[in-house]
Amino acid sequence: MKIGFDNQKYLSMQSEHIRERINQFDNKLYLEFGGKLFDDYHASRVLPGFAPDSKLQMLMQLSDQAEIVVVISAGDIEKNKVRGDLGITYDVDVLRLIEAFRGKGLYVGSVAITQYTGQKSADAFKKKLEKLNIPVYILYSIDGYPNNVSHIVSDEGYGKNDYIKTTRPLVVITAPGPGSGKMATCLSQLYHEQKRGVRAGYAKFETFPIWNIPLKHPVNLAYEAATADLNDVNMIDPFHLEAYGETTVNYNRDVEIFPVLEAMFERIFGECPYKSPTDMGVNMAGNCIIDDEVCQEASRQEIIRRYYQAKAGLVDGSKKEDEVFKLELLMKQAHITPQDRKVVGAAMERAEQTGAPAAAMELPDGKIITGKTSDLLGPSAALLLNALKELAGISHETHILSPAAIEPIQILKTAYLGSRNPRLHTDEILIALSSSTALNPAAQKALDQIPNLKGCQVHTSVMLSQVDIQTFKRLGIQLTSESIYEHKSILHNA
């Protein structure tokens, strides 16, 4: 796969700029971390070369200066809000994040429960954390937030919140997801620090939109595609343009809230340290793009993938029509159609030829491999097998799986586990392949190619079961599917 982004340069530049920002204040900076710290796969897809854990690696370079505060909204605890990508509730994710940070040698100072109005579930979570010897602080819901600045920045507003005790110059504020109250936590701390004679600072770390590339650059359009459900819109930062005569890109929520933030800073400090939302950000990603065309093409493909995901979501009820309409508009702005995804045409052509569900994969060298439905295998399983054989240089006619490896799995599925579908799924074909390696060297040769599937593109002519979707995800394969079920049934059964 072609590389378009210099990850090492990014880590170096980003760390250096954070250190500079710390020194601008009284050696105390509250850094709001947007997006995902551990697994930023969106960034790695649209900026090939960006490591999914880049933010974490950058923090580890600052580990001696940094401490982490994990923020969670009391309302999200009450609602049992779930992270869609992990399938776990936000409160469970707080524990996961703490454990993961500690496992990397990073110091987690505390947890802040925000927007608190007496929720009993939040009280229970606080007690649970305290039993684990994790300090917990409460930040209350403030009447008139965010517009009643005089009330918010007062002893009856931020002054009612707990002061979060921190010991290091860089305080990273992160959360399980958006809307958790990260920015409000930072501003509350600035208020309390000022009362204690410390002129602490605030900055925002978000990768997208990238401020110093064009507004309609495919990388920035791909960010809009990723947040289509939130209806975020990229826009020129008017405050930055007025202050510096320089055109930069930000997004609507930061631009809309900036006058309020400016007023808050003025009440806390007597002046605002920033002239624009762009000023608040620490984002060197745009300076680390080394092949713009590679990143543009990767971003175009991401927009198309998001479109297919939204279309499938319409069928299963997880997405709304407005999201699909927005993605269609973004495709027009990027001058692309679904047919610009090579595997789409190949999968649909194979399905038409065979009269049954089919799948297609684009290998790292650009070659297209297809898989069809058979008595033994579903199209996704067949595709995986064909791709591994191609990568291993094994002839298509060579059988690397014997019926003896497949039949016991089919019997187990249908006779003992109650499945109506005897065909093997992707995970089952990989198990069958691994169990064949002892007797068949070709099977081992094919199995050794699994790492080379990472980053490959796949399209299927029908929606897949969750088993197949998760297998492709674990393999690092970027999947899209037509938004129709294989069987016309009320339930989408595997």
N, C-alpha and C positions, 0 to 999 in steps of 0.2 A: 504494500500500500504506500502511496506517495505521502511524503511528509510536507506539511505546510506551516508548521509552528515549531519554534525553538523553545522547548520546555525548560531547558537549563537556564537560558537567558531570562526567561520569565521568572523563575524562582529567584534568581539573583537580583533582578531589577525590582521585583515586588517587595522582597525583603528589605532592600536598601531604602525604598521610598517609605516603607512603614517606619523604619528607624528614624528617618528624617522627620516624619510627622510626629513621632513621640517627642523629639527634641524641640519641636515648635511650641510645645506646651510645658507645663511644670513636670516634665518627665512622667506624665500620666496620660495615657490615651485609651479611650473606650472605642474599640473597633467593632462596628456592627458587621457581622458576616452574613451576607446574603447567599442564597443557593446552598448547594450540598457540599459539605466538607470532605466526605470520604469517597463519594462515588459520583462525581460530576461527569456522567457519561454523555450528557448533551454537549458539553464543551469539548470532550474528546472526539465526538463525531463531527462537529462543525469546524474544529481546529485540529486536523490530523497531526498528531505529535504531542498534543496536550495530554498529559497523564491524568486519569480520573481522580487521582489523589494528590494533584498538584498543590491544592490549598493546604492540605495536611502536611505535605513535605515542606512547604514554605513556613508553616507554623513551627515545624520541628527545628528549622534553622534559627528560630527565635525562642526556642523552648526555655532558655535561661531567663528570658525577660517576660514571658507570657503566662497568664493564667486565664482559665476559661470559666465563664459563667453560662450555664445552660438555662434558657428561658422557656417557660411553658405557660400558656394562658389557662386560667382557672376554668374558663368557658369550654376550652377544648378537652380538659380533663372531664368535665361534667357531661359533655356530649359523647365521650369515648371516641373522639376524632381519630381516624385511621390514616396512616401514610399509605397512599395507594400503591407505591412501588414496592413496599415491604410487607404490607398487610398486617401491620401491628399498630396498636394505639399510640398516641403521642406520649403518654406517660411511660409506657414500656420503652419507647424509643429514647426517652431521656436516660433511662438506665443503660440502654445499649450504647448510647453516645459516651456516657461517662466511662463505661468499661473500655470502650474502644480507644478513647483519648488516653486513659491511664496505661493501656497496653502499649501505646506508642511513646510512653515516657512524658506525656504532657500533664500539666498540673490543672486539675479541675477544682476551683475554689469553692463553688457553691451552685445552688439552683435557685432561680427566682421565679416565683409564681405570680403572674401578672393578671390585671383586670379582675382582681379578687373582689367578690361581693358576698362572701360568706358561704360559698359552695362547700357542702359537706364532703363531697368527693375530693376536693382540693385539700381540705383539712386532713383527710385520711392519707392522701399521697404525701403530704408534708410529714406526717408521723412516720410513714414508711421510710422516707429518706433519712429522717433523723435517727431512726433505729440503725441505719446503715452508716451512721456518723458523717452524713453529708449535710453541711449547713444549708438552711433554707431561709429565704427572705420573701416577704410579702409586699407586693406593689398593688395598690388599690385602683379600682375603676374610678376615674375622676369625672365629675359632672362637667359638661361643656367641652370635653376633649374632642378635637385638638384646637378648637377656635377660640375658646375663652382663655386667652393667654394670661391675663392678669390673675385669674383664679388658679390656673394650672401651675404657674411659676410663683407659688406662694406657700406659706406654711400649711394652708388648708388643701393644697394640691399635692405637688411633689413632696412637700414637707411631711405629709402623713405617711409616705412610703417608708419602709425599712431602708436604712442605709446599708448597702452591700459592702461588707468589709473585704478589701482586696489588699494584696501585699506586693504586687509586681507592677512595673511601669506600663505594660501592655495588657489590657483586659479585653479579651475576645468575647463578644456577646453572640451566641449562636442559639439555634432552636431547632426542634424537629421539623418545622414547616413555616410557611408564611402566616402573617397575622398573629404571631405569638407575642408581640409587644417588644421586639428587640430595640427599636429606636426609642420608644418611651422609656425603656430601662436605662439606656445610655443618657438621655436627657435628665432623668431623675437623678442619676448619679452625678452629673455635672452640677446640678443644683446643690446637692448635699456636699460635694467636694468644695464648691465655692464658699459655702457656709463655714467650712473648716479651714478656709484660707488656701486651698489648693486650686490653681487654675488648670483644671484638667481639660483635655481636648476630646473631640469626637471626629471620627472618620468612618467612611462606609466602604466596605470591600465587596464589590459585586462585579462579576466578569462581564455581564451583558446588561444593556447594550454596550458595545465598545464605542467609547466617546470620540475617538480620533480616526474613525473610518466613516465613509458616507452614510447618510441616513438610510438609504435604500440598498446598501450593500447586502448581499445575500446572507452574510453572517448575522447582521442585525435583523433582517427579515426572519431568519430562522428563530431568533429569540422571540419575536412576536408570535411565531407559529407555536413555540413551546409554551407560551402563556396565553394562548387563544381563549382558554377557559376563564382567565382573569380579565380578559379584554384590555390588556396592557397595550399601549401604543407608543412607539418610538417617536420622538419629536426633537426638533432643534431646541437647545437650551437657550431661551430668550434672555435669561439673566446673564449668562456667560457672554453672549453676543453683545449685550449692552455694555458690560463691564470691560471686556477685552477686545471687542471687534473680531472675535474668533468664533467660527461655527463649530459647535460640538453637539454630540448626540446624547440625549438622556431619555427617560421615559416619563409618561404623563404623571404618574403618582408622585415622583420626586419633584417634578416641576410644580405641580399643584400645591404640594405641602411646603415648598421652600419659603414663601412669605411668612408662614406661621412659624417655621423653624427659625427664621431670621429674627422675628419678634421675640421668640423664646431666648435665643442667644443674647439678644440685647438686654433682656431683663436679668439674665443670669450674670453676664460679663460686663454689661454696659456698652458692648459693641459686638457685632457679628464677625467671627474670624473668617467667614467665607462670603464671597460675592455671588456664588452660583451653586446649584446642585452638583455640577461637574467638579467644582472645587472640593466638595466634600468627599469625593470618591478617591480611592487609591486603586488604579487599574492600569497596569502596564501591558495588558494582553495585546493591544493594537500594535505595540512596538515590537512584538515578537513574532508577527506573521512574516515568514520568510518566503512563502510562495502563495501569492494572493489568489491565483487561479485555482490551485488545489483546494484552498479554503472556500472559495466561491462555489466550486462544484460540489464539495462535501455538504455545504449548507443548502444548496438547491435540493440535493437528495434528501436531506433532513426534512425540508418543508413537505416534500411529497410523502415521506413516511408518516409525518404528523397528519397529513390529509387522510391517508388510508386508515390510520388509527382512529381518527374522529368518525369516519364513515362506519367503521366496525362498531364503534361506541354507540352510534345511533341505533344499530340493530339490537345491541344487548341492553340499551337503556342507560349507559354510563355517560353519554355525551348528548349535547343539545344541537339543534340545527344551526343556531347562530355561530357555533364554533366551526362547523363545516363551511358555512358561508364565508367566514373570515379567512379560513385557510384557502378557499378557492380564490379569494381576492389577493391573498399573498402570493399564490402561484402566478396569477396574472402579473403582479408587480415584479416578480422574479423572471417572467417570460418563460415559464415552464408548464408542462402538462404531465399527467401521470405516465405518458408514454416515454418521457425522458428518463424514466427508470427502466433500464434495459431488461431486467428480469420480468417485468410485467408482461410485455409482449410475448416473451418466450414461454412463460407459464400458461398464458391464455391460449396460445397456439397449440401447445402440447395437449391441453385439456380438450380443445376442439377436435384434434386428431384422434384422441382416444375415447372421447365421449364420457370421460370420467374425470374426477378431480386430479390435478397435476400441480407440480411445483418446479421452480427454476432457481438456480443459484449462479451468481457471478463469482468466479474464483479470483484470487489475487492478480492473476495475469490477464484478467478480462474475459477469459473463456466462460461460456455459458453451458451449464450442465442442467439436465432436467430429470425429473422423476415422475413416474405414473403410478396409478392405482393398480394393484394386482391382488390375487387371492391371498398372498402371504403378507404383503406390505402395503401400508398406506403411502401416499405420494411423498410425504415428508421423510419417512423412513427410507424409502427407495432413493430419494434425492441425496440423503446423507451418505448412504452406501456408495452411490455412483460418484459422488464428489470425492470421497476418501480414496476410492480406487483410482480416479483420475489423478489426484495429487500424488499417489504412491506409484504411479506409472504402471498400474495393473490393468490388463486388457479387460474391456467391458464384458467379454464373453467368459472370463474366468470367474468361477464361483468361489467366493471366500467364506460363504456361510453354507453349511449343509442343512438339509431339512431336519436333521437330527438335533441341530442347535435351535431351530425355530419352533418345531412342533411341541416340545414340552412347555414352552412359554404360552403357546396358543391354548393348549389343554388347560393349563393353570388359569388362564384368563376366563375361558368360556365354561369349563366344567366346575371350577372351584370358586372363582371370584365373581361369577354372575355377569360377565360382560357379554353383550350381544355382538361385539365386533371382534372377530378373530385376528384381524390384521394387526401387525406390530406397530406400536408407536415408536417415536425417535429414541426414547430412553431404553425401550426394550430391544431395539435393534443394536444399540451400543453394548448392552449387556450380552446379547447373543454373540456379537463380534468379539468381545473380550474373552468370552468363554471358549471361543474357537481357536484362540492364539496358541494353545498348548499343542494342538495337532496340525495347525496350518500356519506356516511361516508368512504366507500372504496376508492372513488376517492380522498378524502382528504388524506387518508393514503398513497396512491400511490404518490400524489403530494409532500408529505413531504420527499420523498426519493430522490428528485432531487439533493440535495447537494452530495449524495453518488455516483453520476455518474462521478464526477470529477476524472480525471485520468484513466477512463476506456478506453479500446481499442476497436475500431470498424473497421470492413472492410466491404465494399459493393462490390457486383459483377458487378456494373456499376458505371460510374461517376455520381455524384449527382448535383442537381441544387445549385446555390449559396445560396439560402434560407436555404437548409438543411446543407450545409457546415458551414454557419455562425452560425446556431443554435447549431450544435455540438461544434463549437469553443467556443461559449458563455457558454456552459455547462461544458467546460474543458475536453471534450472527445477528445481523440487522434485518428484521422480518417485517414484511407487509403482507396483507391478505385481502382478497376481494370480500366485500361485506355481505356475503351470503353463506348460509349454512349448507353443509353437504347434504343433509336430509331435511325435508320439509316436515319438521316436527315442532310441537309446542316447546319441547325441551331440547336444548342442544346437548345431546349425549355424546360422550366419548365412545 
